[in-house]
C-alpha cells in the first residue's frame, strides 16, 4: 500500500510540474542538473533499500521441509 501511495504522490508531483512549468517559464521544459540529481537520488535510495532488504533475509530458507527435494531437482 505504501508503494502505491508513493507512486501516486510522485505522479501527482510530475503532473503539477508539467501543468505549472509551461505557464511560468516557457513551452518546453528543460531538464537540468537539479532534475537529474533528484532522479539519481531516488534511484540510489531505492537501490540502497533493495540491497538492505536482500541482506536482511537469508538466501537459503531455514527449516524448509522441501529444501532437500528442491536441491536435488533435475529437469
Phi and psi in degrees as a GROMACS rama.xvg file:
@    title "Ramachandran Plot"
@    xaxis  label "Phi"
@    yaxis  label "Psi"
@TYPE xy
-65.3363  -37.7663  UNK-2
-63.5862  -42.5323  UNK-3
-63.5778  -40.1207  UNK-4
-64.5307  -41.5223  UNK-5
-65.9342  -42.9521  UNK-6
-63.0669  -41.7915  UNK-7
-64.7023  -42.0533  UNK-8
-65.2382  -41.1843  UNK-9
-65.9417  -40.3289  UNK-10
-62.7443  -40.2144  UNK-11
-66.0387  -38.6528  UNK-12
-63.9548  -42.3985  UNK-13
-65.3097  -40.1264  UNK-14
-61.3904  -46.2355  UNK-15
-64.5878  -39.1351  UNK-16
-60.5485  -45.0231  UNK-17
-73.502  -23.4535  UNK-18
-79.2313  -37.7467  UNK-19
-87.6979  -35.6487  UNK-20
-57.7788  -49.8235  UNK-21
-62.1795  -32.9381  UNK-22
-78.4006  -19.5162  UNK-23
-102.753  -34.7606  UNK-24
-110.651  -53.3843  UNK-25
176.614  -170.811  UNK-26
-75.8391  -52.0901  UNK-27
-104.565  124.263  UNK-28
-70.2477  136.03  UNK-29
-106.277  121.829  UNK-30
-80.5183  124.001  UNK-31
-111.587  -160.896  UNK-32
-67.7034  -35.6976  UNK-33
-66.7944  -42.0309  UNK-34
-67.2898  -43.7314  UNK-35
-63.5287  -38.8425  UNK-36
-65.2451  -38.4721  UNK-37
-66.318  -41.1102  UNK-38
-64.5737  -43.2113  UNK-39
-63.5354  -37.7189  UNK-40
-66.075  -41.4734  UNK-41
-67.0047  -43.0647  UNK-42
-65.4469  -40.8201  UNK-43
-64.8968  -42.9069  UNK-44
-64.8274  -40.4818  UNK-45
-64.0822  -40.0015  UNK-46
-65.0148  -40.2063  UNK-47
-65.3424  -41.3619  UNK-48
-64.9919  -38.9669  UNK-49
-64.9158  -45.9587  UNK-50
-63.797  -39.9248  UNK-51
-63.8429  -40.3328  UNK-52
-70.1287  -34.5708  UNK-53
-69.0534  -35.8653  UNK-54
-76.5166  -20.9417  UNK-55
-75.4258  -28.8785  UNK-56
-106.149  145.959  UNK-57
-70.9682  149.932  UNK-58
-72.494  -33.254  UNK-59
-109.457  125.646  UNK-60
-66.874  144.405  UNK-61
-94.0644  146.585  UNK-62
58.8525  36.2813  UNK-63
-89.2883  119.933  UNK-64
-68.9126  -20.1465  UNK-65
-105.641  12.8147  UNK-66
-64.6679  -44.6766  UNK-67
-63.6265  -37.9321  UNK-68
-66.471  -37.6134  UNK-69
-69.8194  -33.7758  UNK-70
-73.7767  -26.1456  UNK-71
-102.2  20.1041  UNK-72
-76.8942  131.848  UNK-73
-125.01  141.401  UNK-74
